[in-house]
Amino acid sequence: MEIVLLVLVVAGALGLVAAGSRASRRRQEEKAAAELAPVRRLVDEDVTALGVELQELDLDVSGRELDAGARSDYQRALDAYESAKTASEQLRAPDEVRHVTEILEDGRYAMACVRARVEGEPLPTRRPPCFFDPRHGLSVADVAWTPPGGASRDVPACALDAERVRVGAEPDVRKVMVGTQRVPYWQGGRAYQPYAMGYYGGFGPMQWMFMGMLFSGGLEGIGEGLGALGEGVGDMFGGIGEGLGDMFDGFDF
């Protein structure tokens, strides 16, 4: 009798752990899907923007003879667009967005090379995209910029945004929806970090951009960390609760 009771207790404990694990995994999948949706929209817009830029490039070089280098760069840009479109369609998690934006960054650089070759100019130096909106293309300079409530820091900017910042005007910032507010993409939360890392991760000195406390302004970073801790604790106890429910559902009282 004691052995039977022991077996039942062990089986119940194993069932509790398994049920809790399933519940926690299900919550994680739902959270990942909710985080992916807005970032997917953002990156889809970026892919579409690259397609429009390719059409404009085609019009600009139409009727002009391209040398081997220009043709190669042009094909590289076209391939980047197709690859980014395919990768965007196959996204399953926010972290995968980084691969799409890496491709887009490479495609825009290839386009800049085509324009330079056609105009008989030196190939452009490989610089990060404009920080304020990666769709602006390659940055031309680093400018000292102070975010609201933050400290001044040098950021890469396209020609137009560099000029705006230098005269004290607002740069053309890429914004995203967070709840009912439109905020700069770098304040969109952790789900947007892979998006930014794909564009800027290859440029080592810019790693500071993705440190939550430094870029979000201290308290926001701490709040996000505490929020993540709270969610983790909630998942743990929620999983145990669901596991108990699943276990007792199996008993006929």
Backbone hydrogen bonds, N-H to C=O, Kabsch-Sander energy under -0.5 kcal/mol:
donor,donor_aa,acceptor,acceptor_aa,energy
5,L,1,M,-2.4
6,L,2,E,-2.6
7,V,3,I,-2.6
8,L,4,V,-2.4
9,V,5,L,-2.5
10,V,6,L,-2.7
11,A,7,V,-2.9
12,G,8,L,-2.6
13,A,9,V,-2.5
14,L,10,V,-2.7
15,G,11,A,-2.4
16,L,12,G,-2.3
17,V,13,A,-2.4
18,A,14,L,-2.6
19,A,15,G,-2.7
20,G,16,L,-2.5
21,S,17,V,-2.3
22,R,18,A,-2.3
23,A,19,A,-2.4
24,S,20,G,-2.4
25,R,21,S,-2.5
26,R,22,R,-2.4
27,R,23,A,-2.1
28,Q,24,S,-2.2
29,E,25,R,-2.3
30,E,26,R,-2.2
31,K,27,R,-2.4
32,A,28,Q,-2.5
33,A,29,E,-2.2
34,A,30,E,-2.0
35,E,31,K,-2.2
36,L,32,A,-2.2
37,A,33,A,-1.7
39,V,35,E,-0.9
40,R,36,L,-3.1
41,R,37,A,-1.8
42,L,38,P,-1.9
43,V,39,V,-2.6
44,D,40,R,-2.4
45,E,41,R,-1.9
46,D,42,L,-1.6
47,V,43,V,-2.3
48,T,44,D,-2.4
49,A,45,E,-2.2
50,L,46,D,-2.1
51,G,47,V,-1.9
52,V,48,T,-2.1
53,E,49,A,-2.3
54,L,50,L,-2.1
55,Q,51,G,-1.8
56,E,52,V,-2.1
57,L,53,E,-2.4
58,D,54,L,-2.3
59,L,55,Q,-1.8
60,D,56,E,-2.1
61,V,57,L,-2.1
62,S,58,D,-0.8
64,R,61,V,-2.3
71,R,67,D,-2.5
72,S,68,A,-2.3
73,D,69,G,-2.4
74,Y,70,A,-2.5
75,Q,71,R,-2.5
76,R,72,S,-2.0
77,A,73,D,-2.2
78,L,74,Y,-2.2
79,D,75,Q,-2.8
80,A,76,R,-2.1
81,Y,77,A,-2.0
82,E,78,L,-2.1
83,S,79,D,-2.7
84,A,80,A,-2.8
85,K,81,Y,-2.3
86,T,82,E,-2.2
87,A,83,S,-2.8
88,S,84,A,-2.4
89,E,85,K,-1.8
90,Q,86,T,-1.1
91,L,88,S,-1.1
96,E,93,A,-1.4
97,V,94,P,-1.6
98,R,95,D,-1.0
99,H,96,E,-1.1
100,V,96,E,-0.8
100,V,97,V,-0.5
101,T,97,V,-2.0
102,E,98,R,-2.0
103,I,99,H,-1.5
104,L,100,V,-2.2
105,E,101,T,-2.3
106,D,102,E,-1.8
107,G,103,I,-2.4
108,R,104,L,-2.3
109,Y,105,E,-1.7
110,A,106,D,-2.2
111,M,107,G,-1.9
112,A,108,R,-2.0
113,C,109,Y,-2.0
114,V,110,A,-1.9
115,R,111,M,-2.3
116,A,112,A,-2.1
117,R,113,C,-2.5
118,V,114,V,-2.5
119,E,115,R,-2.0
120,G,117,R,-1.0
121,E,116,A,-2.9
127,R,125,T,-1.0
130,C,137,G,-2.4
131,F,156,P,-2.9
136,H,133,D,-2.6
137,G,134,P,-1.7
139,S,128,P,-2.3
140,V,157,A,-2.8
141,A,157,A,-1.3
143,V,155,V,-2.8
145,W,143,V,-0.6
145,W,153,R,-2.9
150,G,147,P,-2.7
153,R,145,W,-2.2
155,V,143,V,-2.4
157,A,141,A,-2.6
162,A,158,C,-2.7
163,E,159,A,-2.0
164,R,160,L,-2.2
165,V,161,D,-2.6
166,R,162,A,-2.1
167,V,163,E,-1.5
168,G,165,V,-1.3
169,A,164,R,-2.9
173,V,171,P,-1.4
174,R,132,F,-3.0
176,V,183,V,-3.1
178,V,176,V,-0.5
178,V,181,Q,-3.2
180,T,178,V,-0.5
181,Q,178,V,-1.8
183,V,176,V,-2.8
183,V,181,Q,-0.6
185,Y,174,R,-2.1
187,Q,184,P,-2.5
188,G,185,Y,-1.6
192,Y,189,G,-1.7
193,Q,190,R,-1.5
196,A,192,Y,-1.9
197,M,193,Q,-2.9
198,G,194,P,-2.0
199,Y,195,Y,-0.9
200,Y,196,A,-2.5
201,G,197,M,-2.9
203,F,200,Y,-2.1
204,G,202,G,-0.8
206,M,203,F,-2.4
207,Q,204,G,-2.0
208,W,205,P,-0.5
209,M,206,M,-1.9
210,F,207,Q,-1.7
211,M,208,W,-1.6
212,G,210,F,-0.9
215,F,211,M,-2.8
216,S,212,G,-2.6
217,G,213,M,-0.9
218,G,213,M,-3.9
219,L,217,G,-1.6
220,E,217,G,-0.9
222,I,218,G,-2.3
223,G,219,L,-2.8
224,E,220,E,-2.2
225,G,221,G,-2.1
226,L,222,I,-2.6
227,G,223,G,-2.4
228,A,224,E,-2.2
229,L,225,G,-2.2
230,G,226,L,-2.7
231,E,227,G,-2.3
232,G,228,A,-2.2
233,V,229,L,-2.4
234,G,230,G,-2.6
235,D,231,E,-2.7
236,M,232,G,-2.1
237,F,233,V,-2.4
238,G,234,G,-2.7
239,G,235,D,-2.5
240,I,236,M,-1.9
241,G,237,F,-2.5
242,E,238,G,-2.6
243,G,239,G,-2.4
244,L,240,I,-2.6
245,G,241,G,-2.2
246,D,242,E,-2.7
247,M,243,G,-2.4
248,F,244,L,-2.7
249,D,245,G,-1.7
250,G,246,D,-0.6
250,G,247,M,-1.1
251,F,248,F,-1.4
253,F,251,F,-0.8
